[in-house]
């Protein structure tokens, strides 16, 4: 008998028909002899509806009360799914995050889980019950309801699975698993049977939205296998695991991309030791995260400091930098809020040469200028004009033959 934690997202529980379908998935696991804990998201569109209600009443809703409001979406799902299971003669009990004992810090709307109590879950499992838990929420030290940010139900499921020492955490969504890139953009994208935690962390941080980044970090920390599956079709999905567990190691696993990027460049900055830190500190004080960074020295012995941020943040960055630029005597601040980031990811990059040149050649052959570049051991990211992103993804996907089996492209590179 295995202990499995299953998580179902908003599209999976988006209607009563789909709720019945999820109940049948749970029953299937029970009939295979497994103990099952289920974590559910709010029904599709419900969280957005609740946010609209809050914004209609207040221009800046109180964060504590907003958490109290948003947590109700998952509570509706947990109760309905439990009703469906009970109606099918499979005893189920539903619980909120606070009832179970999911303790978080006090950062409302984006809390982090500190501890998960297991006593109630273990007690109910021993009775043969399916335990259904509201995702996305917990309780802080003051007894206030907190929520975990977008995608937080993934983190709830992984945290519960880790606390219970479950055999596997299964994340059910509206896709069959993790693909080499977004199959809606590139129909020939290939489903991956396995992917490493390290690669998944990179893909998630670089724009892939299948899993919440915190959930991958937590699973890696606790050595917990996570499987991404479709709620709407049968299949084995994609297993997220450690690199040494993957037999068919690939040179490149996939391409992630983000359309919501902006470039900001502050030019003519006096060349002084520590100036870079002063610029970043100014941005950091506005609680804005900087991504890619480039710097060059001009003929006038000043520096041009260029970086990228999320597009929604760039007006705040401009406001934070304008006074600073005047104070240090910078010449100008230039912006481009119509760019996108394209990233190539793969653990095979550690031991193969020629990956960057192949990627850059593919983009060059398509006439796509690269505006910025950043690299790590297992990723190469470039910034391109947003209108050229789709062509860029397609060109790089074809260059690395990601629609084919892993062994094909590796022969072209030197170990």
Residue pairs with C-beta under 8 A, 6 or more apart in sequence:
1 33
1 34
1 35
2 33
2 34
2 35
2 167
2 168
3 34
3 35
3 37
3 125
3 164
3 165
3 166
3 167
4 29
4 34
4 35
4 36
4 37
4 166
4 167
4 168
4 169
4 170
5 36
5 37
5 38
5 39
5 157
5 158
5 160
5 161
5 164
5 166
5 168
5 169
5 170
6 25
6 26
6 29
6 36
6 37
6 38
6 39
6 157
6 169
6 170
6 172
7 38
7 39
7 40
7 41
7 135
7 153
7 154
7 156
7 157
7 169
7 170
7 171
7 172
8 22
8 25
8 38
8 39
8 40
8 41
8 81
8 172
8 231
9 41
9 153
9 171
9 172
9 173
9 174
9 231
10 41
10 42
10 43
10 44
10 45
10 46
10 47
11 18
11 44
11 173
11 174
11 231
12 18
12 21
12 22
12 41
12 172
12 173
12 174
12 231
12 232
13 19
13 22
13 40
13 41
13 43
13 44
13 77
13 80
13 81
14 43
14 44
14 45
15 43
15 44
16 80
18 231
19 77
19 80
19 81
19 84
20 84
21 231
21 232
22 38
22 40
22 81
22 84
22 172
22 231
23 81
23 84
23 85
23 88
23 90
24 88
25 172
25 231
26 36
26 38
26 81
26 85
26 90
26 130
27 85
27 88
27 90
29 36
30 36
30 90
30 130
35 125
36 130
36 131
37 121
37 125
37 130
37 131
37 132
37 133
37 160
37 161
37 164
37 166
38 81
38 130
38 131
38 132
38 133
39 132
39 133
39 134
39 135
39 153
39 156
39 157
39 160
40 74
40 77
40 78
40 81
40 132
40 133
40 134
40 135
40 153
41 73
41 74
41 77
41 135
41 136
41 153
42 73
42 74
42 76
42 77
42 136
43 73
43 76
43 77
46 73
46 76
47 70
47 73
50 69
50 70
50 72
50 73
51 66
51 70
53 69
54 61
54 65
54 66
54 69
55 61
61 69
63 108
63 109
64 108
64 144
66 108
66 109
67 108
67 109
67 137
67 144
67 145
67 146
67 147
68 144
68 145
70 109
70 136
70 137
70 147
71 96
71 97
71 134
71 136
71 137
71 145
71 147
73 136
74 96
74 134
74 135
74 136
74 137
74 153
75 96
75 134
77 134
78 94
78 95
78 96
78 132
78 133
78 134
79 94
81 92
81 94
81 132
82 92
82 93
82 94
82 130
82 132
85 91
85 92
85 130
85 132
86 92
90 130
91 127
91 128
91 129
91 130
92 129
92 130
92 131
92 132
93 124
93 129
93 130
93 131
93 132
94 132
94 133
94 134
95 120
95 131
95 132
95 133
95 134
96 133
96 134
96 137
97 133
97 134
97 135
97 136
97 137
97 138
97 139
97 145
97 156
98 137
98 138
98 139
98 145
99 120
100 116
100 117
100 120
100 121
100 133
100 160
101 115
101 116
101 117
101 119
101 120
101 139
102 113
102 115
102 116
102 117
102 137
102 138
102 139
102 156
102 159
102 160
103 113
103 114
103 115
103 116
103 117
103 138
103 139
103 140
103 141
104 111
104 112
104 113
104 114
104 138
104 139
104 140
104 146
104 148
105 111
105 112
105 114
105 140
105 146
106 140
106 141
106 142
106 144
106 146
107 146
108 144
108 146
108 147
109 147
109 149
110 147
110 148
110 149
111 138
111 140
111 146
111 147
111 148
111 149
112 148
112 214
113 138
113 148
113 155
113 156
113 159
113 218
116 159
116 160
116 162
116 163
117 163
118 163
118 164
121 131
121 133
121 160
121 164
122 164
124 131
125 131
133 156
133 160
135 152
135 153
135 154
135 156
135 157
136 147
136 148
136 152
136 153
136 156
137 145
137 146
137 147
137 148
137 152
137 156
138 145
138 146
138 148
138 156
139 145
139 146
140 146
148 155
148 156
148 214
149 212
149 214
150 212
151 209
151 211
151 212
151 215
152 212
152 214
154 171
154 211
154 212
154 214
154 215
155 212
155 214
155 215
155 218
157 169
157 171
157 215
158 169
158 215
158 218
158 219
158 222
158 224
158 226
159 218
160 166
161 168
161 169
161 224
162 218
162 219
162 221
162 222
162 224
166 224
167 225
168 224
168 225
168 226
168 227
169 219
169 224
169 225
169 226
169 227
170 226
170 227
170 229
170 237
171 210
171 211
171 215
171 226
171 227
171 228
171 229
172 229
172 230
172 231
173 210
173 228
173 229
173 230
173 231
174 230
174 231
174 232
175 183
175 210
175 228
175 230
176 191
176 229
176 230
176 233
176 235
176 237
177 191
177 192
177 228
177 229
177 230
177 235
177 237
177 238
178 191
178 192
178 195
178 200
178 203
178 208
178 210
178 228
178 238
178 240
178 254
179 189
179 190
179 191
179 192
179 254
180 186
180 189
180 190
180 192
180 253
180 254
180 255
180 397
180 402
180 403
181 189
181 254
181 255
181 256
181 257
181 393
181 397
181 402
182 189
182 208
182 257
182 393
183 189
185 390
185 393
185 394
186 393
186 394
186 397
188 397
188 403
189 397
189 402
189 403
190 402
190 403
190 404
191 238
192 238
192 253
192 254
193 236
193 238
193 239
193 248
194 238
194 239
194 240
194 241
194 245
194 246
194 248
195 203
195 238
195 239
195 240
195 241
195 246
195 253
195 254
196 240
196 241
196 242
196 243
196 246
196 253
196 347
197 216
197 219
197 220
197 240
197 241
197 242
197 243
198 220
198 243
198 347
198 378
199 253
199 254
199 345
199 346
199 347
199 378
200 211
200 216
200 240
201 213
201 216
201 217
201 220
202 256
202 343
202 345
202 376
202 378
202 379
203 253
203 254
203 256
203 343
203 345
204 210
204 211
204 212
204 213
204 216
204 256
205 213
206 256
206 257
206 258
206 341
206 343
206 345
206 379
206 381
207 256
207 257
207 258
207 341
207 343
208 254
208 256
210 228
211 226
211 228
211 240
215 226
216 226
216 240
218 224
219 225
219 226
219 240
220 242
223 242
225 239
225 240
225 241
226 239
226 240
226 241
227 236
227 237
227 238
227 239
227 240
228 237
228 238
228 240
229 235
229 236
229 237
230 237
243 249
243 347
248 405
248 406
248 407
249 347
249 348
249 406
250 346
250 347
250 348
250 406
250 410
251 346
251 348
251 349
251 352
251 355
251 400
251 406
251 409
251 410
251 413
252 344
252 345
252 346
252 348
252 349
252 355
252 400
252 402
252 409
253 345
253 346
253 347
254 345
254 346
254 402
255 342
255 343
255 344
255 345
255 393
255 396
255 397
255 402
256 343
256 345
257 340
257 341
257 342
257 343
257 389
257 393
258 340
258 341
259 340
259 386
259 389
260 310
260 311
260 312
261 291
261 308
261 309
261 310
261 311
261 339
261 340
261 341
261 383
261 386
262 308
262 309
262 310
262 311
262 313
262 314
262 335
262 336
262 337
262 339
263 306
263 307
263 308
263 335
263 336
263 337
263 339
263 371
263 372
263 383
264 306
264 307
264 308
264 309
264 314
264 317
264 318
264 321
264 333
264 334
264 335
265 304
265 305
265 306
265 307
265 333
265 334
265 335
266 279
266 304
266 305
266 306
266 321
266 325
266 330
266 332
266 333
267 298
267 302
267 304
267 305
267 330
267 331
267 332
267 333
267 334
268 298
268 300
268 302
268 304
268 329
268 330
268 331
268 332
269 275
269 279
269 302
269 303
269 304
269 305
269 325
269 328
269 330
270 302
270 303
270 328
270 329
270 330
271 297
271 301
271 302
271 303
275 303
275 305
275 328
276 295
276 305
278 324
278 328
279 305
279 321
279 324
280 290
282 320
282 321
282 324
283 290
283 307
283 309
283 317
283 320
283 321
284 290
285 320
286 316
286 317
286 319
286 320
288 309
288 313
288 316
288 317
288 320
289 309
289 310
289 313
290 307
290 308
290 309
291 307
291 308
291 309
291 310
291 341
291 374
292 307
292 308
292 341
292 372
292 374
292 381
292 383
293 305
293 306
293 307
293 374
294 306
294 307
294 372
295 303
295 304
295 305
295 306
296 303
296 304
297 303
298 304
302 331
306 372
308 339
308 341
308 372
308 383
309 317
311 337
314 335
314 337
318 333
318 335
321 333
322 333
324 330
325 332
325 333
336 371
338 385
338 386
338 387
339 371
339 383
339 384
339 385
339 386
340 383
340 384
340 385
340 386
340 389
341 381
341 382
341 383
342 381
342 382
342 383
342 384
342 389
342 392
342 393
342 396
343 379
343 380
343 381
343 382
344 355
344 359
344 379
344 380
344 381
344 396
344 400
345 378
345 379
346 355
346 378
346 379
347 378
348 410
349 355
349 377
349 378
349 379
349 380
350 377
350 378
351 415
352 410
352 413
352 414
352 415
353 413
353 414
354 412
354 413
354 414
355 380
355 413
356 375
356 380
358 399
358 400
358 412
359 380
359 382
359 396
359 399
359 400
360 370
360 382
361 399
362 395
362 396
362 398
362 399
363 370
363 382
363 384
363 392
363 395
363 396
365 395
366 388
366 391
366 392
366 395
368 384
368 385
368 388
368 391
368 392
368 395
369 384
369 385
370 382
370 383
370 384
371 382
371 383
371 384
371 385
372 382
372 383
373 380
373 381
373 382
373 383
374 380
374 381
375 381
382 392
384 392
397 403
400 409
401 408
401 409
402 409
